[in-house]
């Protein structure tokens, strides 16, 4: 794992040259206008924003529940955390700009849309926003309050932070570190991350961006145009075409000027303004909840086929991360058995929705009886695979390892609880929220023992013989 360079340790500072100043003035104008708009329709649509969902609209963190019964104490926690709220990517901003170019001044909603300033610029390109930093600080504070025996001043130097190299993940890790330090040192000025007891986060893309390092995934899914044929079919299907006609009428433009990608980014415009600035843009008034459900399904289709259960390699590519989690847990058990201090009482990994979804799929979660397709939208209204409920901004999957005194059986001395977005996650193989560590390892034995990234991610070579020429 590579330590962060001094340049990477601090959030990027943007100069105030002429382009930068113009951008800031445009953003200020947009925010000034937006502050006068209450968030009404936006809140009604927020259940359907998929991976652009706010954490607070999905998670209901409360007091600790479902922990093992009896005299059990947390021994270690290993967490995977998605970055906090971010700006749109440059690609999304480009589409927002193209959409805005279609608008003309006029009365009512059409005029409101045309007059609504575009508050996002290319340079923002998926960077963490202030709301995202707050997501991380609050998460750190809640976890410190929930697990005081693991997250305390005495053990702070043994906390481990690992991150993807993407700036939004690095900045999320730094914000989390600041929030954790502040929670444990109330009233004291915060030092720079490199001066905190646990030091700056370590970059490890092979772990946190395993999909970039899996050739089979890259060839068969990421760079394969036909891999998402279900998504493309749904874009051209009756549900999406009906929305395109409706939006074209509202915007007073020909339907030929619109496509599913522009409709989706218009919907995301509503989610971006709500998540980033906590306001409602006029774009929220373009869609009703029926539209939102269709657009959520479009987003879920992409996630399902690109990161979820759609293709086996999606989940298999994450097995190295899964095995790393159990390496930490194994090490903690072994150290406790030898009466040694736990080397890392808490390990936090900061990544992406693309990090969490494959891992959860590998573990068998959120798998519907029938695959999501372009043609079974109505049959999938009660589906388990809803990305917004699984991986909103700041989503987290936490493995909590407990040590229990005076267990009923030797196997019950070490137990594990899983938390998804701070709530107990029932185990795949039972309805329980706690399992013995031995039972959990046994359930995933084939995955753990069969994990060979070099083999799983290899692309079979094609030998062409003379008979085939």
C-alpha positions in Angstrom: 0.0 0.0 0.0 1.3 3.4 -0.9 1.4 6.3 1.6 -0.2 9.5 0.3 2.1 12.1 -1.1 2.1 15.5 0.6 0.2 16.9 -2.3 -2.5 14.2 -1.9 -2.9 14.7 1.8 -4.8 17.9 1.6 -8.0 18.8 -0.3 -7.4 20.4 -3.6 -7.4 24.2 -3.6 -8.8 25.9 -6.6 -7.3 29.2 -7.8 -9.5 32.2 -8.4 -8.4 33.0 -12.0 -11.0 34.4 -14.4 -12.6 31.1 -15.2 -12.7 30.0 -11.6 -14.2 33.3 -10.4 -16.9 33.1 -13.1 -17.8 29.6 -11.9 -18.0 30.7 -8.3 -20.2 33.6 -9.2 -22.5 31.3 -11.2 -22.7 28.9 -8.3 -23.4 31.7 -5.9 -26.2 33.0 -8.1 -27.7 29.6 -8.3 -27.5 29.1 -4.6 -29.1 32.5 -3.9 -32.0 31.7 -6.1 -32.3 28.1 -4.8 -32.5 29.1 -1.1 -36.0 30.5 -1.7 -37.3 27.2 -3.0 -38.6 24.6 -0.5 -37.7 21.0 -0.9 -41.2 19.4 -1.5 -41.4 17.3 -4.6 -37.7 16.5 -4.3 -38.3 14.7 -1.0 -41.2 12.7 -2.5 -38.8 11.5 -5.3 -35.8 10.8 -3.1 -36.7 7.2 -2.5 -35.9 6.5 -6.1 -32.6 8.3 -6.7 -30.6 5.0 -6.7 -26.9 5.5 -6.2 -27.4 9.2 -6.0 -29.5 8.9 -2.8 -28.7 10.8 0.4 -27.6 8.6 3.3 -30.2 10.1 5.6 -33.0 9.2 3.2 -32.1 5.5 3.4 -30.3 4.7 6.7 -32.0 4.8 10.1 -29.0 4.6 12.4 -30.1 4.2 16.0 -28.9 2.6 19.2 -26.9 -0.6 19.0 -29.2 -3.6 18.5 -28.8 -7.3 17.7 -25.4 -7.8 19.3 -24.6 -11.2 20.7 -26.3 -12.1 23.9 -24.3 -12.6 27.1 -21.0 -11.1 28.2 -19.6 -10.4 24.7 -17.4 -7.4 23.8 -16.4 -6.1 20.4 -12.9 -7.3 19.5 -12.5 -5.7 16.1 -14.5 -4.1 13.3 -13.7 -4.1 9.6 -15.6 -1.6 7.6 -16.1 -0.8 3.9 -17.4 2.8 3.3 -18.5 4.4 0.2 -17.4 8.0 -0.3 -19.7 10.8 0.8 -21.9 13.0 -1.3 -20.1 14.2 -4.5 -20.5 16.6 -7.4 -21.7 15.3 -10.8 -18.9 13.8 -13.0 -17.7 15.8 -16.0 -19.7 13.5 -18.3 -22.9 14.2 -16.3 -22.2 17.9 -16.4 -21.7 17.8 -20.1 -25.2 16.1 -20.5 -26.7 18.7 -18.1 -25.3 21.4 -20.4 -26.7 19.7 -23.5 -30.1 19.5 -21.8 -30.0 23.1 -20.9 -29.1 24.1 -24.4 -32.5 22.7 -25.5 -34.5 25.0 -23.2 -36.2 28.3 -24.3 -37.6 31.0 -22.1 -41.4 30.9 -21.6 -44.1 30.9 -19.0 -44.6 28.4 -16.2 -42.4 25.4 -15.6 -40.7 25.7 -19.0 -39.5 29.2 -18.1 -38.4 28.1 -14.7 -36.3 25.4 -16.2 -34.7 27.8 -18.7 -33.9 30.3 -16.0 -32.5 27.8 -13.6 -28.7 28.3 -13.5 -26.4 25.4 -14.1 -24.4 25.3 -10.8 -21.9 22.6 -11.9 -18.8 22.8 -14.0 -16.4 20.3 -15.6 -13.7 20.8 -13.0 -15.9 19.6 -10.2 -15.8 16.1 -11.8 -17.1 13.9 -9.0 -15.2 15.6 -6.3 -16.4 15.3 -2.7 -18.6 18.2 -1.6 -18.9 19.8 1.8 -22.0 17.7 2.5 -19.9 14.6 1.8 -17.3 15.6 4.3 -20.1 16.1 6.8 -21.4 12.6 5.9 -18.1 11.2 6.9 -17.6 13.2 10.1 -21.0 12.2 11.4 -20.5 8.6 10.5 -17.2 8.6 12.4 -18.8 10.2 15.5 -21.6 7.7 15.5 -19.3 4.7 15.3 -17.0 6.1 18.0 -20.1 6.4 20.3 -21.3 2.9 19.4 -18.0 1.1 19.8 -16.1 3.0 22.5 -13.9 0.0 23.4 -12.5 -0.1 19.8 -12.5 3.6 18.9 -10.9 5.5 21.8 -7.9 7.7 22.5 -5.8 4.8 23.8 -6.2 2.7 20.6 -6.3 5.5 18.0 -2.8 4.8 16.8 -3.8 1.3 15.8 -6.8 2.3 13.7 -6.1 1.6 10.0 -7.5 3.7 7.1 -7.2 2.4 3.5 -8.6 4.2 0.5 -9.1 4.2 -3.3 -6.9 6.7 -5.1 -9.8 8.7 -6.3 -9.8 12.2 -4.7 -13.4 11.8 -3.5 -12.4 8.6 -1.6 -9.1 10.1 -0.2 -11.0 13.2 0.9 -13.7 11.0 2.5 -11.1 9.1 4.5 -9.5 12.3 5.6 -12.9 13.8 6.7 -13.7 10.5 8.5 -10.3 10.7 10.3 -11.0 14.3 11.3 -14.5 13.4 12.6 -13.1 10.5 14.6 -10.3 12.6 16.1 -12.7 15.4 17.0 -15.1 13.0 18.6 -12.3 11.7 20.8 -10.7 15.1 21.5 -13.6 17.4 22.1 -12.7 21.1 22.2 -9.2 20.6 20.9 -8.0 22.0 17.5 -7.7 19.3 14.8 -4.2 18.5 13.6 -3.5 17.7 9.9 -4.2 14.0 9.1 -0.5 13.2 8.8 -0.1 14.4 12.4 -2.9 12.4 13.9 -2.1 9.2 15.8 -3.1 6.9 13.0 -1.5 8.9 10.2 -2.9 9.6 6.7 -4.9 7.0 4.8 -3.0 4.5 2.7 -3.9 4.1 -1.0 -4.6 0.5 -2.2 -6.3 0.4 -5.5 -5.8 -3.3 -6.0 -8.1 -3.8 -3.0 -10.5 -0.9 -3.3 -10.7 -0.7 -7.1 -10.3 -4.4 -7.8 -12.4 -4.1 -10.9 -9.7 -2.0 -12.6 -7.2 -4.9 -12.0 -9.5 -7.7 -13.2 -8.8 -8.2 -16.9 -11.7 -10.6 -17.4 -14.2 -8.0 -16.0 -12.6 -5.3 -18.1 -12.9 -7.3 -21.3 -16.2 -9.0 -20.8 -18.2 -6.3 -19.0 -16.6 -2.8 -18.6 -15.4 -2.5 -22.2 -17.9 -4.8 -23.8 -20.7 -2.8 -25.5 -23.1 -5.8 -25.5 -22.7 -6.5 -21.8 -25.4 -3.9 -21.0 -27.9 -4.9 -23.7 -30.7 -5.1 -21.2 -30.1 -1.5 -20.2 -30.1 -0.3 -23.8 -33.3 -2.3 -24.5 -35.0 -0.7 -21.5 -34.0 2.8 -22.7 -35.9 2.0 -26.0 -38.7 0.2 -24.3 -42.3 1.5 -23.7 -41.8 2.7 -20.1 -38.9 5.1 -21.0 -40.4 6.2 -24.3 -43.5 7.3 -22.5 -41.4 9.5 -20.2 -39.5 10.9 -23.1 -42.8 12.0 -24.8 -44.0 13.5 -21.5 -40.8 15.5 -20.9 -40.6 16.6 -24.6 -44.1 18.1 -24.2 -43.1 19.9 -21.0 -40.0 21.3 -22.6 -41.8 22.1 -25.8 -39.1 20.3 -27.9 -39.4 17.4 -30.4 -39.1 14.0 -28.9 -36.2 13.4 -31.4 -34.2 16.0 -29.4 -34.3 13.8 -26.3 -33.1 10.4 -25.3 -33.0 8.2 -22.2 -29.6 9.5 -21.1 -30.8 13.2 -21.2 -34.0 12.2 -19.3 -31.9 10.4 -16.7 -29.6 13.3 -16.1 -32.6 15.6 -15.8 -33.8 13.4 -13.0 -30.4 13.3 -11.5 -30.4 17.1 -11.6 -33.1 17.0 -9.0 -31.1 14.5 -6.9 -27.9 16.5 -7.2 -29.5 19.7 -6.0 -31.2 17.9 -3.1 -28.1 16.0 -2.0 -25.5 18.7 -2.5 -27.4 21.9 -1.7 -30.5 20.6 0.1 -32.8 22.5 -2.2 -35.4 21.6 -4.9 -34.7 22.5 -8.5 -37.6 23.0 -11.0 -36.4 19.7 -12.6 -38.1 17.9 -9.7 -41.4 19.2 -10.9 -41.0 17.5 -14.3 -41.3 14.0 -12.8 -43.9 12.2 -10.7 -43.3 9.1 -8.6 -44.3 6.8 -11.4 -41.6 8.3 -13.6 -39.2 8.1 -10.7 -39.8 4.3 -10.3 -39.0 3.8 -14.0 -35.9 5.9 -13.8 -34.8 4.1 -10.7 -35.2 0.8 -12.5 -33.0 2.0 -15.4 -30.3 2.9 -12.9 -30.7 -0.5 -11.1 -30.5 -2.4 -14.4 -27.1 -0.9 -15.0 -25.8 -1.6 -11.5 -27.2 -5.2 -11.7 -25.6 -6.1 -14.9 -22.3 -4.1 -14.4 -21.7 -4.6 -10.6 -24.3 -7.0 -9.3 -25.5 -10.5 -10.0 -25.8 -10.0 -13.8 -22.4 -11.6 -14.6 -20.5 -14.0 -12.3 -17.2 -12.1 -12.9 -18.8 -8.9 -11.3 -18.8 -10.5 -7.9 -15.8 -12.9 -8.3 -13.6 -9.9 -9.0 -14.1 -8.8 -5.4 -13.0 -12.0 -3.8 -9.5 -10.6 -2.9 -11.2 -7.8 -0.9 -13.4 -10.4 0.8 -10.5 -12.6 1.7 -8.6 -9.5 3.0 -11.5 -8.8 5.4 -11.3 -12.4 6.8 -7.5 -12.0 7.0 -8.0 -9.2 9.5 -10.7 -11.1 11.4 -8.5 -14.3 11.6 -5.6 -12.2 12.8 -7.7 -10.7 15.6 -8.9 -14.1 16.7 -5.3 -15.5 16.7 -4.0 -12.6 18.7 -6.8 -12.9 21.3 -6.1 -16.6 21.6 -2.4 -15.8 22.4 -3.5 -13.0 24.8 -1.8 -10.5 22.5 -3.0 -6.9 21.8 -5.1 -6.7 18.7 -2.9 -5.0 16.1 -5.8 -3.3 14.4 -9.0 -3.0 16.5 -10.6 -1.0 13.6 -9.9 -1.1 9.9 -11.8 1.3 7.6 -11.7 0.9 3.8 -13.0 3.8 1.6 -14.2 3.1 -1.9 -17.1 3.3 -4.2 -20.6 1.9 -4.9 -18.6 -0.3 -7.4 -16.6 -1.6 -4.5 -19.6 -2.5 -2.2 -22.1 -3.9 -4.7 -19.9 -6.7 -6.1 -18.8 -7.7 -2.6 -22.4 -7.9 -1.4 -23.3 -9.9 -4.5 -20.4 -12.3 -3.8 -21.9 -12.8 -0.3 -25.2 -13.7 -1.8 -27.2 -10.6 -0.8 -30.0 -8.9 -2.7 -30.4 -11.7 -5.3 -33.9 -11.9 -6.8 -35.4 -15.1 -8.0 -35.5 -13.8 -11.5 -32.8 -11.5 -13.1 -33.6 -7.9 -13.8 -34.3 -7.5 -17.5 -35.6 -4.9 -19.9 -38.9 -6.7 -20.1 -39.9 -7.5 -16.5 -40.1 -4.0 -15.0 -43.6 -4.6 -13.6 -42.7 -8.0 -12.2 -39.7 -6.5 -10.3 -41.5 -3.8 -8.4 -40.9 -5.7 -5.1 -37.3 -6.6 -6.0 -34.5 -6.9 -3.4 -31.9 -5.3 -5.7 -32.6 -1.5 -5.2 -29.2 0.2 -5.4 -30.4 3.3 -3.5 -31.3 1.3 -0.5 -28.1 -0.6 -0.6 -25.4 1.9 -1.6 -26.4 5.5 -1.1 -23.7 8.1 -0.6 -21.7 7.2 2.5 -23.0 3.6 2.5 -21.1 1.2 4.8 -20.8 -2.5 5.4 -19.3 -3.4 8.8 -18.1 -6.7 10.1 -18.1 -6.6 13.9 -16.1 -9.4 15.6 -17.1 -10.2 19.2 -15.3 -12.1 21.9 -17.6 -13.8 24.5 -16.6 -14.8 28.0 -17.9 -18.1 29.4 -19.5 -19.2 26.0 -22.0 -22.1 26.0 -19.8 -23.9 23.5 -16.2 -23.3 22.3 -17.5 -22.2 18.9 -19.5 -19.4 20.5 -16.5 -17.7 21.9 -16.1 -15.7 18.7 -19.2 -14.3 17.0 -19.8 -11.9 14.1 -22.5 -9.3 13.4 -22.9 -7.6 10.0 -24.2 -4.1 9.7 -25.3 -2.5 6.5 -25.7 1.3 6.8 -25.4 0.9 10.6 -28.3 -1.5 10.8 -28.1 -5.2 11.5 -28.0 -7.2 8.3 -29.5 -10.7 8.5 -27.2 -13.4 7.4 -27.8 -15.0 4.0 -27.9 -18.5 5.3 -30.2 -17.8 8.2 -32.6 -15.2 9.5 -30.2 -14.4 12.4 -28.2 -11.2 12.7 -25.3 -12.9 14.6 -23.3 -16.0 13.7 -20.4 -17.7 15.3 -17.2 -16.8 13.4 -16.6 -20.5 12.7 -20.1 -20.8 11.2 -19.6 -17.7 9.0 -16.3 -18.9 7.7 -17.8 -22.3 7.0 -20.6 -20.8 5.0 -18.1 -18.9 2.8 -15.5 -21.6 2.8 -15.7 -22.2 -1.0 -15.4 -18.5 -1.7 -12.5 -18.0 0.6 -10.6 -21.1 -0.4 -11.4 -20.8 -4.1 -10.4 -17.1 -4.4 -7.7 -16.9 -7.0 -7.7 -13.5 -8.6 -4.9 -14.5 -11.1 -7.1 -17.4 -12.3 -10.6 -15.8 -11.9 -9.6 -12.6 -13.7 -7.6 -14.2 -16.5 -9.0 -14.0 -20.0 -8.7 -17.3 -21.8 -6.3 -17.2 -24.7 -7.8 -18.3 -28.0 -5.6 -20.7 -29.9 -6.4 -20.7 -33.6 -5.3 -23.8 -35.4 -4.6 -24.1 -39.1 -8.0 -26.0 -39.4 -9.8 -22.9 -38.2 -8.1 -20.5 -40.7 
